[in-house]
């Protein structure tokens, strides 16, 4: 589904990713762990198409050259990024945002757009599946949301858009234990043989809830080791500094 | 024969030696007593109306063109304008929609304006009788049944002189400022509305529905009177584009609300803004003023200003009656080289009067936007209140936004609140929207509509949809 070959990225002349390789197959859950400044967020930004980076290397998503696609085109193809810091958009109702988003994607795919009733039905179903309070949907997007509410909102968006590849950028940061469990359950309910996940985190904690198939250690802009869930445990024990 | 041709036919008989060329009937160039008499004569006006105009003209000769506004413009030669130009030569006009600027048609399509409406907006004679005519007639019958008068100003002067005489110029006197006084001297046409005592007008009155509305000139005059306990909502849609060089549009709009009456006046203005380099476009120098004459009366202005090269207007409320309420909701958008100096005046004279100002200014491109507003609470206006919220949104780094509130509170028992914010659409917000599948234009439109929501909600439903689309279209190409 996704193959990254020798990915290098610079921002303001500073090299952040220094030759990263990664392969994700349909249905797989990959976790990337690494210390602050190792390039984790840069990776998620580049995959989702944030501008401002000087990028080299190859990224293929379902056989297509991802780097040639605009940010929104990547979303249309099924790439979703759950933001570490979801943005506030004053005056825009969360429901309106979600409807605009899903219909923009449907339109780009040549599918029929949802009318108001179909949309409300979908959102009702998804929020009850994820045990999310629907009241949040009538508020302005992320405005005055608590950290937990913002992250839950990201997961709700993810479940409504049903992406092929979901990238979770430190979704666990700032969550209390209950919120962490709810968010994790949300992710788990979306797992199936077609959907893939790339989970970016500092801590093993999240991985106790969302069991990854593969764990990669990112340090100094490169993946220095890959393994299974045991790797995360080992990492937690020795710390990033001593891990080689 | 359409109304325009009829008018030409009528003018053939005109004896006063002015040009009567069938394809081009105009008063002589320039402004003079003779020209004013010509206009009055063509419109078969009674003497009092002519005197009204002449009185205004006498005053006009003493007035100086104001120069305190922020957007400057090249000097206008008032002797180089035509003050009455009935049907322009048909040769100059596009004869079918195929001849129109495709970009214009594209805009219409986006706004969802039906083809026949497009034709009408461009002054193309449509031979087939189109639906709106019969629709308008049906409306007219229903309105007449309730005693509501809704017609052109010219018709009102003929048929309802007592009302026109009683109210015209009572809110904007002939001695008012330069442009308003000019309008009083040379106005061509506009709308007239009278709602009788106790009547709630059953439908939104709109210039869209009024026959002949498209023929109103650059010096438009509108008068709306809501008698005791009545209610009316009036919509003014200026989606008519103009493709001429800089052109002066100096309208006067007067609203009068008697005891317990309410007038809601909504405008969506999309005059031609000039091209991307700032060439051409309308100078929209309009005087709009409402008088809350009676107690417990209410006047509410809502405006969406997206067009014109320069917009210079302050729809205002004079809160004379005790407990009267004035509201002003505004969205003003400037893009490319457009400039706006707009806001409102709330003059509190009566006791317990309230006013509310919500202004949303959006500037993009190299444009410049100014909110200028006056809140004046007189010494007799006990327990009066004003709340003002002025928000500016900037797009890009070549545009400007300014806020100048003038606050005069001469009454210790009254209070004025003013809040203002300036923000910018951030790249991060756009990225977030893009990541959710929205392209740049869709993202901007969504964010801007969110910013304007409080004002858009004030518009009647059918207008709100159009305005929302217009907001998106006006800002097209302003990012990325």
Interface residues (C-beta under 8 A of the other chain):
Chain A: X48 X49 X50 X51 X70 X71 X72 X74 X75 X76 X80 X81 X83 X86 X87 X89 X90 X91 X92 X93 X96 X97 X100 X101 X102 X104 X105 X108 X140 X141 X157 X161
Chain B: X426 X427 X428 X429 X431 X432 X433 X434 X435 X436 X437 X438 X439 X442 X446 X447 X449 X450 X451 X452 X453 X454
